[in-house]
Amino acid sequence: MDIKRSILIVALAVVSYLMVLEWNQDYGQAALPTQNAETSSANRALMDTPLANRSASPDVPTAGDQSKTLDNATPVASNELIRVRTDVFDLAIDPRGGDIVQLSLPKYPRRQDHPEIPFQLFDNGGERLYLAQSGLTGSNGPDARANGRPLYSSEQHSYSLADGQDQLVVDLKFSEAGVNYTKRFTLKRGEYDLKVSYLIDNQSGQPWSGNLFAQLKRDGSADPSSTTATGSATYLGAALWTSDEPYKKVSMGNMDDKNLRETVQGGWISWLQHYFVTAWISQKDGTNQVQTRKDSQGNYIIGFTGPTLNVPAGAHAETSAILYAGPKDQGKLEALSPGLELTVDYGVLWFIAQPIFWLLKLIHSALGNWGWSIIVLTIIIKLMFFPLSAASYRSMGRMRAVAPKLQALKEQFGDDRQKMSQAMMELYKKEKINPLGGCLPILVQMPVFLALYWVLLESVEMRQAPWLLWITDLSVKDPYFLMPIIMGVTMFIQQHLNPTPPDPMQAKVMKLMPIIFTFFFLWFPAGLVLYWVVNNCLSIAQQWYITRQLERAAQKA
């Protein structure tokens, strides 16, 4: 009977494992894009006007609008995007308003098994709506016109950063009422920040006045860069800098409830998702009005409007902002603007996570592999906690030694819990045992464990980072769930080295812990499971060694 039951349990475990593998194959990876949609009139109808000018119309241009473009540039049709390619960007600009409506990152594949398909950050309605918009509004700004946003012209339909070229400049031009506008995009090799400048040449004979605005607009769809099986585990939403709060989150739920209005000196506004961030960074000396809102189409918008720019008749002026659209690289973000590196959000334990990431990155600079770096980091952390762990294991060893005496007390006092507890406390005091000593290693490690969890989950350096064999991405779950199973086995072995709890119910719960933890760890990042497996193995070796020492000491005594 026992053999049949064992066979059934094993068969059920195998079938369950195969079902989980099949589910992981079908639903555990991000879907590949089905199209690379170009801007259509329907897509463009979704593009809202800037926060500073909600009355402007996004209608398609008329012939009259096109006649206002400069003579020395060929207008690009309103339904034809201007393509721009560098070594790190593949983006598209809509000539209507000059907004960046598509942007892909060639150095960051969407999926590891399809390196030819880059991750798409901006999209104008193909899979989601996510845009970086900017313009000139105010008294004379072309984006404040009653007949819609300006239709820019361009000398080329596509631009590409050539070999040996370190900088690419893309100029879009528009002229109206004697004022010539140039919207200039400056992109640099290897850099994910680009400069968006407005050059204003006022030949109208009248003073010109306007304001620069920049905003990010996104729909409420899920995070496409999330690597968890249960949805977006990391923050998806907006954030901004203020003098009082260098990293202030504004979630989509906050935008649903009310509009935010802040006056800031310089600063930045951003939209965050897993591994990637988009931010508009304003000029440091300007006073900006930051606003958030939700438009009639259900899209979420965060943006700022800069100070008024006055250009006398016959004069020239320039204003600009920086757009960052790329990975959450702490070093580059910190160099761009104070507080922007905080968008790499390690949560409440950031003060532990930051040193862990610094140490992990230092180890990686020597080893060149994040998996081995995690193993070395685990050994270092284990050595740091060695004295505390040793004291706890000695306490557990003494608990195991007095187990027969505890059993005798249980038989002596039976169901009299009060007398049993008193006798146990006296025995612990006599044998110099701390009954809670065995819990200390886990309690001390939990903050480190949680901090490392956020380091591995949030740091873009871990994205698609291989270790060895079947572990090709440490930032996602083990595709075959072998590491969590190994973790459960090591936890089971470690549990058998610990003394059995005197309470029967507690003993049953402890026996279930390896199974429960194995199930929880199935969807944890493989790098985190690797840390826990190595930590368990080191703990087993340390506990076994200390237990042997105590046994030898007892035999000599």
C-alpha positions as CSV (number, residue, x, y, z in Angstrom):
1,M,0.0,0.0,0.0
2,D,2.8,2.4,0.9
3,I,4.6,1.6,-2.4
4,K,1.4,2.3,-4.4
5,R,1.0,5.6,-2.6
6,S,4.6,6.6,-3.1
7,I,4.3,5.8,-6.9
8,L,1.1,7.9,-7.1
9,I,2.8,10.8,-5.4
10,V,5.9,10.7,-7.6
11,A,3.6,10.4,-10.7
12,L,1.5,13.4,-9.6
13,A,4.7,15.4,-9.0
14,V,6.1,14.6,-12.5
15,V,2.7,15.5,-14.2
16,S,2.5,18.7,-12.2
17,Y,6.0,19.6,-13.2
18,L,5.3,19.0,-16.9
19,M,2.1,21.0,-16.7
20,V,4.0,24.0,-15.2
21,L,6.7,23.7,-17.9
22,E,4.0,23.8,-20.6
23,W,2.3,26.8,-19.0
24,N,5.6,28.6,-18.8
25,Q,6.3,27.9,-22.5
26,D,2.9,29.3,-23.5
27,Y,2.5,32.2,-21.1
28,G,5.8,32.9,-19.5
29,Q,7.4,35.1,-22.2
30,A,6.5,38.4,-23.6
31,A,4.6,38.2,-26.9
32,L,6.5,39.3,-30.0
33,P,5.1,42.3,-31.9
34,T,2.7,41.5,-34.7
35,Q,3.3,44.7,-36.6
36,N,5.4,47.8,-36.7
37,A,2.6,50.3,-37.2
38,E,3.2,53.6,-38.9
39,T,1.3,56.6,-37.9
40,S,-2.3,56.7,-39.3
41,S,-4.9,59.3,-39.1
42,A,-6.7,57.2,-36.5
43,N,-3.5,57.1,-34.4
44,R,-3.0,60.8,-34.7
45,A,-6.5,61.5,-33.5
46,L,-5.4,60.1,-30.2
47,M,-2.6,62.6,-29.8
48,D,-3.7,65.2,-27.3
49,T,-2.7,68.8,-27.3
50,P,-0.1,70.0,-24.8
51,L,-1.1,70.7,-21.2
52,A,-0.5,74.4,-21.6
53,N,-2.8,74.6,-24.7
54,R,-5.8,72.2,-24.6
55,S,-7.7,74.2,-27.2
56,A,-5.3,73.5,-30.1
57,S,-6.6,71.2,-32.7
58,P,-4.7,68.1,-33.9
59,D,-6.5,68.1,-37.3
60,V,-4.5,67.0,-40.4
61,P,-2.9,69.9,-42.4
62,T,-4.6,71.8,-45.2
63,A,-2.8,73.1,-48.3
64,G,-2.8,76.5,-46.7
65,D,-0.8,75.1,-43.8
66,Q,1.8,73.5,-46.1
67,S,2.3,76.8,-48.0
68,K,3.7,78.3,-44.8
69,T,6.7,76.0,-44.7
70,L,10.1,77.3,-45.7
71,D,11.0,77.4,-49.4
72,N,14.4,75.6,-49.1
73,A,12.9,72.4,-47.6
74,T,10.6,69.8,-49.0
75,P,7.6,69.2,-46.8
76,V,7.1,65.7,-45.6
77,A,3.5,64.4,-45.9
78,S,1.6,64.4,-42.6
79,N,1.2,60.6,-42.8
80,E,4.9,59.9,-43.5
81,L,7.1,59.7,-40.5
82,I,10.7,60.9,-40.5
83,R,13.0,58.0,-39.6
84,V,16.2,58.6,-37.5
85,R,18.7,55.8,-36.7
86,T,21.8,55.8,-34.5
87,D,23.7,53.0,-32.9
88,V,21.3,53.1,-29.9
89,F,18.1,54.5,-31.3
90,D,15.7,53.7,-34.1
91,L,13.0,56.4,-33.9
92,A,10.3,58.1,-35.9
93,I,9.2,61.7,-35.7
94,D,5.8,62.9,-36.8
95,P,6.1,66.1,-38.8
96,R,2.8,67.2,-37.4
97,G,4.1,68.8,-34.2
98,G,7.5,67.2,-34.4
99,D,6.7,64.6,-31.7
100,I,8.7,61.4,-31.3
101,V,6.0,58.7,-31.8
102,Q,8.1,55.6,-32.2
103,L,11.4,54.6,-30.6
104,S,13.2,51.2,-30.4
105,L,16.4,50.3,-28.6
106,P,18.5,48.0,-30.9
107,K,21.0,47.1,-28.1
108,Y,18.1,45.7,-26.0
109,P,16.3,42.9,-27.7
110,R,12.7,42.4,-26.8
111,R,13.3,38.7,-26.1
112,Q,16.6,36.8,-25.8
113,D,15.6,34.2,-28.3
114,H,14.9,36.9,-30.9
115,P,17.8,39.3,-30.8
116,E,16.9,40.8,-34.1
117,I,13.7,42.3,-32.6
118,P,14.6,45.4,-30.5
119,F,12.6,46.5,-27.5
120,Q,10.1,49.2,-28.5
121,L,9.8,52.0,-25.9
122,F,7.6,54.5,-27.8
123,D,4.7,53.4,-29.9
124,N,1.9,55.4,-31.6
125,G,-0.9,52.9,-31.4
126,G,0.5,49.7,-32.8
127,E,0.6,47.9,-29.4
128,R,0.2,50.8,-27.1
129,L,0.3,54.6,-27.1
130,Y,3.4,56.1,-25.6
131,L,4.8,59.4,-27.0
132,A,7.3,62.1,-26.2
133,Q,5.8,65.5,-27.2
134,S,7.2,69.0,-27.2
135,G,6.5,72.3,-28.7
136,L,6.1,76.1,-28.3
137,T,2.9,77.4,-26.8
138,G,1.9,80.7,-25.2
139,S,1.0,84.0,-26.8
140,N,2.7,83.4,-30.2
141,G,3.7,79.8,-30.0
142,P,2.9,77.8,-33.2
143,D,1.5,74.9,-31.0
144,A,-1.1,77.4,-29.7
145,R,-2.7,78.0,-33.1
146,A,-6.4,77.6,-33.4
147,N,-6.0,75.6,-36.6
148,G,-3.8,72.9,-35.0
149,R,-0.2,72.1,-34.4
150,P,2.4,73.1,-37.0
151,L,3.4,70.9,-39.9
152,Y,7.2,70.8,-40.0
153,S,9.2,70.2,-43.1
154,S,12.4,68.2,-43.4
155,E,15.1,68.1,-46.1
156,Q,15.2,64.3,-45.8
157,H,12.8,61.5,-45.1
158,S,15.4,59.5,-43.1
159,Y,18.6,60.2,-41.2
160,S,21.3,57.8,-40.1
161,L,24.4,58.1,-38.0
162,A,27.2,57.2,-40.3
163,D,30.3,55.2,-39.4
164,G,32.9,57.5,-37.8
165,Q,30.2,60.1,-37.1
166,D,29.8,61.0,-33.4
167,Q,26.8,63.3,-33.7
168,L,23.6,63.5,-35.8
169,V,21.6,66.7,-36.2
170,V,18.0,66.6,-37.6
171,D,16.3,69.9,-38.3
172,L,12.6,70.3,-38.8
173,K,11.4,73.7,-40.1
174,F,8.3,75.8,-40.0
175,S,7.5,79.4,-40.9
176,E,4.4,81.5,-40.0
177,A,3.7,85.2,-39.8
178,G,7.2,86.2,-40.5
179,V,8.7,84.0,-37.7
180,N,11.0,81.1,-38.7
181,Y,11.1,78.1,-36.4
182,T,13.7,75.3,-36.4
183,K,13.0,72.2,-34.2
184,R,16.4,70.6,-33.9
185,F,17.2,67.1,-32.6
186,T,20.8,66.4,-31.6
187,L,21.7,62.8,-31.1
188,K,25.1,61.4,-30.0
189,R,26.8,58.1,-30.6
190,G,26.3,55.7,-27.7
191,E,24.1,58.1,-25.7
192,Y,20.4,57.6,-24.8
193,D,19.8,61.3,-24.1
194,L,19.1,63.6,-27.0
195,K,18.7,67.4,-27.1
196,V,15.5,69.0,-28.5
197,S,16.1,72.7,-29.3
198,Y,13.9,75.4,-30.7
199,L,15.6,78.1,-32.8
200,I,13.4,81.1,-33.2
201,D,14.1,83.7,-35.9
202,N,11.7,86.6,-35.4
203,Q,11.5,88.5,-38.7
204,S,7.9,89.6,-38.2
205,G,8.5,93.2,-37.1
206,Q,6.6,92.4,-33.8
207,P,7.9,91.1,-30.5
208,W,7.4,87.3,-30.1
209,S,6.5,85.6,-26.9
210,G,6.0,81.9,-26.1
211,N,6.8,79.0,-23.8
212,L,8.5,75.6,-24.3
213,F,6.5,72.6,-23.2
214,A,7.5,69.0,-23.0
215,Q,5.4,66.0,-22.0
216,L,5.1,62.3,-21.9
217,K,1.9,60.6,-22.8
218,R,1.0,56.9,-22.2
219,D,-2.1,54.8,-22.2
220,G,-2.9,52.5,-19.3
221,S,-1.6,49.3,-20.8
222,A,0.6,46.8,-18.9
223,D,4.4,47.1,-18.8
224,P,5.8,45.3,-21.8
225,S,9.3,45.0,-20.2
226,S,8.0,43.2,-17.1
227,T,9.6,39.8,-16.7
228,T,7.3,38.4,-14.0
229,A,4.7,35.8,-14.6
230,T,2.1,37.5,-12.5
231,G,2.2,41.0,-14.2
232,S,4.1,44.2,-13.5
233,A,6.0,43.7,-10.2
234,T,7.9,46.9,-10.5
235,Y,6.5,50.5,-10.6
236,L,4.8,51.6,-13.7
237,G,3.9,55.2,-13.6
238,A,5.2,58.8,-13.6
239,A,7.7,60.5,-11.3
240,L,9.2,64.0,-11.0
241,W,11.8,66.0,-9.1
242,T,10.9,68.8,-6.6
243,S,13.2,70.7,-4.3
244,D,11.4,69.0,-1.3
245,E,11.2,65.6,-2.8
246,P,13.9,64.6,-5.3
247,Y,11.9,61.5,-6.3
248,K,8.2,61.9,-6.2
249,K,6.0,59.2,-7.7
250,V,2.7,60.0,-9.4
251,S,0.9,56.8,-10.2
252,M,-1.9,56.3,-12.7
253,G,-4.2,55.9,-9.8
254,N,-3.2,59.4,-8.5
255,M,-3.9,60.8,-12.0
256,D,-7.3,59.1,-12.0
257,D,-8.1,60.9,-8.7
258,K,-6.8,64.5,-9.4
259,N,-4.4,66.6,-11.4
260,L,-1.1,67.5,-9.9
261,R,0.4,71.0,-10.3
262,E,3.8,71.9,-9.0
263,T,6.2,74.8,-9.5
264,V,9.8,73.7,-9.7
265,Q,13.2,75.3,-10.5
266,G,14.7,73.1,-13.2
267,G,14.2,69.5,-12.5
268,W,12.8,66.6,-14.6
269,I,9.6,64.7,-15.2
270,S,9.6,61.0,-16.1
271,W,7.7,57.8,-16.9
272,L,9.0,54.6,-15.4
273,Q,8.7,51.0,-16.3
274,H,10.7,47.8,-15.7
275,Y,14.3,48.4,-16.6
276,F,13.6,51.5,-18.7
277,V,12.9,55.2,-18.1
278,T,11.9,58.2,-20.2
279,A,12.5,61.6,-18.8
280,W,12.3,65.3,-20.0
281,I,15.0,67.3,-18.3
282,S,14.6,71.0,-18.3
283,Q,17.1,73.8,-18.1
284,K,18.4,74.3,-14.6
285,D,17.8,78.0,-14.4
286,G,14.2,78.0,-15.5
287,T,11.0,78.0,-13.4
288,N,8.7,75.3,-14.7
289,Q,5.0,74.5,-14.2
290,V,4.7,70.7,-13.8
291,Q,1.3,69.2,-14.4
292,T,-0.4,65.8,-14.7
293,R,-3.7,64.8,-16.1
294,K,-5.8,62.1,-17.8
295,D,-7.2,63.0,-21.2
296,S,-10.6,62.2,-22.7
297,Q,-9.1,59.1,-24.4
298,G,-7.9,57.6,-21.1
299,N,-4.2,58.4,-21.6
300,Y,-2.0,59.6,-18.8
301,I,0.1,62.8,-19.3
302,I,2.9,64.3,-17.3
303,G,4.7,67.4,-18.5
304,F,6.1,70.8,-17.8
305,T,5.8,74.3,-19.3
306,G,8.9,76.5,-19.1
307,P,9.2,80.2,-18.4
308,T,8.1,82.8,-21.0
309,L,10.6,83.4,-23.7
310,N,10.5,86.9,-25.3
311,V,12.2,87.5,-28.7
312,P,12.3,91.1,-30.0
313,A,11.6,91.9,-33.6
314,G,14.6,91.0,-35.8
315,A,16.2,89.0,-33.1
316,H,17.1,85.3,-32.6
317,A,16.5,83.1,-29.5
318,E,17.0,79.4,-28.5
319,T,15.4,77.2,-25.9
320,S,15.9,73.5,-25.3
321,A,15.3,70.4,-23.1
322,I,16.9,67.0,-22.9
323,L,15.0,63.8,-23.6
324,Y,16.3,60.6,-22.0
325,A,14.8,57.4,-23.4
326,G,16.6,54.2,-22.5
327,P,17.8,51.8,-19.8
328,K,18.0,52.7,-16.1
329,D,21.7,53.3,-15.9
330,Q,22.3,54.8,-12.5
331,G,25.6,56.5,-13.5
332,K,24.3,58.2,-16.6
333,L,21.1,59.2,-15.0
334,E,22.9,60.8,-12.0
335,A,25.1,62.7,-14.4
336,L,22.1,64.1,-16.3
337,S,20.2,65.6,-13.4
338,P,20.1,65.3,-9.6
339,G,17.7,62.7,-8.3
340,L,17.2,61.1,-11.7
341,E,19.2,58.0,-10.6
342,L,16.5,57.4,-8.0
343,T,14.2,56.1,-10.8
344,V,16.2,52.9,-10.3
345,D,13.8,52.2,-7.4
346,Y,15.1,49.7,-4.9
347,G,12.2,50.4,-2.5
348,V,12.4,51.1,1.3
349,L,15.6,49.0,1.6
350,W,17.5,51.2,-0.9
351,F,20.2,51.9,1.7
352,I,21.1,48.2,1.8
353,A,20.4,47.6,-1.9
354,Q,22.8,50.4,-3.1
355,P,25.9,49.0,-1.4
356,I,24.9,45.5,-2.6
357,F,24.7,46.7,-6.2
358,W,28.0,48.6,-5.9
359,L,29.7,45.4,-4.5
360,L,28.1,43.2,-7.1
361,K,29.1,45.5,-9.9
362,L,32.7,45.6,-8.6
363,I,32.8,41.8,-8.5
364,H,31.4,41.7,-12.0
365,S,34.1,44.0,-13.3
366,A,36.6,41.3,-12.3
367,L,34.7,38.1,-13.2
368,G,32.7,39.3,-16.2
369,N,29.7,37.1,-15.4
370,W,26.8,38.1,-13.3
371,G,26.0,34.5,-12.1
372,W,29.5,33.9,-10.7
373,S,29.4,37.4,-9.3
374,I,26.2,36.5,-7.3
375,I,27.9,33.4,-6.0
376,V,31.0,35.4,-4.8
377,L,28.7,38.1,-3.3
378,T,26.8,35.3,-1.4
379,I,30.1,34.0,0.0
380,I,31.1,37.5,1.1
381,I,27.8,38.1,2.8
382,K,28.0,34.7,4.5
383,L,31.5,35.6,5.8
384,M,30.2,38.9,7.1
385,F,27.4,37.1,9.1
386,F,29.7,34.2,10.1
387,P,30.0,35.0,13.8
388,L,26.3,35.5,14.3
389,S,25.4,32.3,12.3
390,A,28.0,30.3,14.3
391,A,26.4,31.4,17.5
392,S,23.0,30.4,16.3
393,Y,24.1,27.0,15.0
394,R,25.8,26.3,18.4
395,S,22.5,27.2,20.1
396,M,20.7,24.8,17.7
397,G,23.3,22.1,18.4
398,R,22.7,22.4,22.1
399,M,19.0,22.2,21.4
400,R,19.5,18.9,19.6
401,A,21.7,17.6,22.5
402,V,18.9,18.3,25.1
403,A,16.2,16.9,22.9
404,P,16.0,13.7,25.0
405,K,15.5,15.7,28.2
406,L,12.8,17.8,26.5
407,Q,11.0,14.5,25.5
408,A,11.3,13.4,29.2
409,L,9.7,16.6,30.4
410,K,6.9,16.2,27.9
411,E,6.2,12.7,29.2
412,Q,6.4,13.9,32.8
413,F,4.0,16.8,32.6
414,G,1.7,15.5,29.8
415,D,-0.9,18.1,28.8
416,D,0.0,20.6,31.6
417,R,1.3,23.3,29.3
418,Q,2.1,25.8,32.1
419,K,4.3,23.4,34.1
420,M,5.9,22.2,30.8
421,S,6.8,25.7,29.8
422,Q,8.3,26.5,33.2
423,A,10.4,23.3,33.1
424,M,11.6,24.0,29.6
425,M,12.7,27.6,30.6
426,E,14.6,26.2,33.5
427,L,16.3,23.6,31.3
428,Y,17.2,26.3,28.8
429,K,18.6,28.5,31.5
430,K,20.6,25.6,33.0
431,E,22.0,24.5,29.6
432,K,22.6,28.2,28.5
433,I,20.4,27.8,25.4
434,N,18.6,30.6,23.6
435,P,15.5,29.0,22.1
436,L,15.2,31.9,19.6
437,G,18.9,31.6,18.6
438,G,18.2,29.5,15.6
439,C,15.9,32.1,14.1
440,L,18.6,34.9,14.1
441,P,20.3,33.9,10.8
442,I,17.1,34.0,8.9
443,L,15.9,37.3,10.6
444,V,19.2,39.0,9.9
445,Q,19.4,37.8,6.3
446,M,15.8,38.8,5.4
447,P,16.6,42.5,4.8
448,V,19.6,41.5,2.7
449,F,17.5,39.0,0.8
450,L,14.8,41.5,0.1
451,A,17.3,44.2,-0.9
452,L,19.1,41.7,-3.2
453,Y,15.7,40.8,-4.7
454,W,15.1,44.4,-5.7
455,V,18.7,44.7,-7.0
456,L,18.2,41.7,-9.3
457,L,14.7,42.7,-10.3
458,E,15.3,46.4,-10.9
459,S,18.9,46.6,-12.3
460,V,18.9,46.6,-16.1
461,E,22.4,45.1,-16.0
462,M,20.7,41.8,-15.0
463,R,18.3,41.9,-17.9
464,Q,19.1,38.9,-20.2
465,A,22.4,38.2,-18.4
466,P,23.4,34.6,-18.8
467,W,25.1,32.3,-16.2
468,L,25.7,28.8,-17.5
469,L,23.9,25.8,-19.0
470,W,20.1,26.4,-19.1
471,I,20.3,29.7,-17.1
472,T,20.5,32.2,-19.9
473,D,18.7,35.1,-18.1
474,L,19.3,35.7,-14.4
475,S,16.5,38.3,-14.2
476,V,13.7,35.9,-15.0
477,K,12.6,32.6,-13.5
478,D,14.3,29.4,-14.3
479,P,12.6,28.0,-17.4
480,Y,12.8,24.5,-16.1
481,F,12.3,25.3,-12.4
482,L,15.3,23.2,-11.5
483,M,17.0,25.9,-9.4
484,P,13.9,26.3,-7.1
485,I,13.7,22.5,-6.7
486,I,17.4,22.4,-5.8
487,M,16.7,25.2,-3.3
488,G,13.9,23.1,-1.8
489,V,16.2,20.1,-1.4
490,T,18.9,22.1,0.3
491,M,16.3,23.6,2.6
492,F,15.0,20.1,3.4
493,I,18.6,19.0,4.3
494,Q,19.2,22.0,6.4
495,Q,16.0,21.5,8.2
496,H,17.1,17.9,9.2
497,L,20.2,19.4,10.8
498,N,18.0,21.5,13.1
499,P,16.5,20.2,16.3
500,T,12.8,19.0,16.0
501,P,10.5,21.6,17.6
502,P,8.8,20.2,20.8
503,D,5.4,21.3,19.6
504,P,3.9,18.7,17.2
505,M,2.0,21.3,15.2
506,Q,5.1,23.5,14.8
507,A,7.0,20.4,13.7
508,K,4.5,19.7,11.0
509,V,4.6,23.3,9.8
510,M,8.4,23.2,9.6
511,K,8.2,20.0,7.5
512,L,6.0,21.8,5.0
513,M,8.3,24.9,4.7
514,P,10.6,23.5,2.0
515,I,7.6,22.7,-0.2
516,I,6.0,26.1,0.4
517,F,9.2,27.9,-0.3
518,T,9.9,25.9,-3.4
519,F,6.5,26.9,-4.8
520,F,7.1,30.6,-4.0
521,F,10.6,30.5,-5.6
522,L,9.3,29.0,-8.9
523,W,8.7,32.5,-10.3
524,F,11.5,34.3,-8.6
525,P,14.4,35.6,-10.7
526,A,17.0,32.9,-11.3
527,G,19.7,35.1,-9.9
528,L,17.9,35.4,-6.6
529,V,17.3,31.6,-6.4
530,L,21.0,31.1,-7.1
531,Y,21.8,33.3,-4.2
532,W,19.5,31.3,-1.9
533,V,20.8,27.9,-3.1
534,V,24.5,28.9,-2.5
535,N,23.6,30.4,0.8
536,N,21.8,27.2,1.9
537,C,24.8,25.1,0.8
538,L,27.2,27.3,2.8
539,S,24.8,27.1,5.8
540,I,24.6,23.3,5.6
541,A,28.4,23.1,5.6
542,Q,28.8,25.5,8.4
543,Q,26.1,23.9,10.6
544,W,27.4,20.4,10.0
545,Y,30.9,21.5,11.0
546,I,29.7,23.2,14.2
547,T,27.5,20.3,15.1
548,R,30.5,17.9,14.7
549,Q,32.5,20.2,17.0
550,L,29.9,20.1,19.7
551,E,29.5,16.4,19.5
552,R,33.3,15.9,19.9
553,A,33.3,18.2,22.8
554,A,30.5,16.3,24.4
555,Q,32.3,13.0,24.0
556,K,35.5,14.3,25.5
557,A,33.5,15.7,28.5
